[in-house]
């Protein structure tokens, strides 16, 4: 009798061990760091000193987009200088198939004329664009740009804290690459050319 009683107990114990093993087991891939997916990006219609800017009109070109503002003390000038150096290194034919935009995060102070003067200081191929605060917020959210206006001082002066990335859009209008702040002009040039080669 005792021998017969041990068999069910042993089977139950084995079942419990197997069940726990299944519950605790995870595929090895689940432990690998996940690559974050890109924001969705997408088309937009905003304004420049030369008129309406519709991203759809730039199909066939590689577009670099930067979110910043003209009153930015250091981060924006650094990023735009690096982008400008990459653009200068392109051949005339490559440059013809490229475009860069500075989208202001401070539409209250950055009008189209100020944006043009500021953007052209870095490179004639960089176009400064603006829109309503709501339109800019919507575009920034789709591209993953983060920003926040600081509280104004007694003189009404304020700054805009913001992420500093360059977004590369391919010839089909798809967001393909996000370059982090401090990316060298050499790396920017390589990434631009990789996208340009896809649409030769």
C-alpha positions, 0 to 999 in steps of 0.5 A: 500500500505504501508503494502505491501511495508514493507514485501519485505523490512523486508524479505530483511533485514532478508536475509542480517542478515542471510547471514552475520551470515553465512559468519562470523560463524566458526566451534568451531574446527577452533578456536582450536590450530592446532597440527603441523604435523611431517616432512616427515623424510624418509630413507637415505644413509650416511657414518660412520667409519664402512662403509655405513649406510642405514636406510633401514637396521635398519627396526625392530629397533627403531632409534634415530637421532640427527643432530649436530657436534663434535665442538659444545660447549654445546648444542650437549653434553647436548643432547647426554648425555641425549640420552646416559642416556636413552640408558643406562637405556634400557635392553640388549634386548631393546638395541639390538633393538635400534640404535642412529645416530649423523648426522654431520652438519659440514662435512667439519671438521667432518670426520668419524674417528672424529665422531666415537671417539666423538659419542662413548665417549657418548655411543657405541650405537651412531654412527656418520655419515656424507656425502656430504654437499648436502646429509646432507642438504637434509636429514636435510630438510626432518627431519625438522632440521635447521642449519646455519654456522656462518661467519669464523673469521680471523683464519678460525674458525666458529660455526654451529647454529642449532636446537637441537631435537632428532627424533625417527623413528619406526621399519617401518622406519617412523618418529614418535616423535620429542623430543625437546631440554632439554627433560629429559632422563626419557621421552626419555626412555619412548618414546623409550620403547613405540615404542619398544613395538609396535614391540615386 
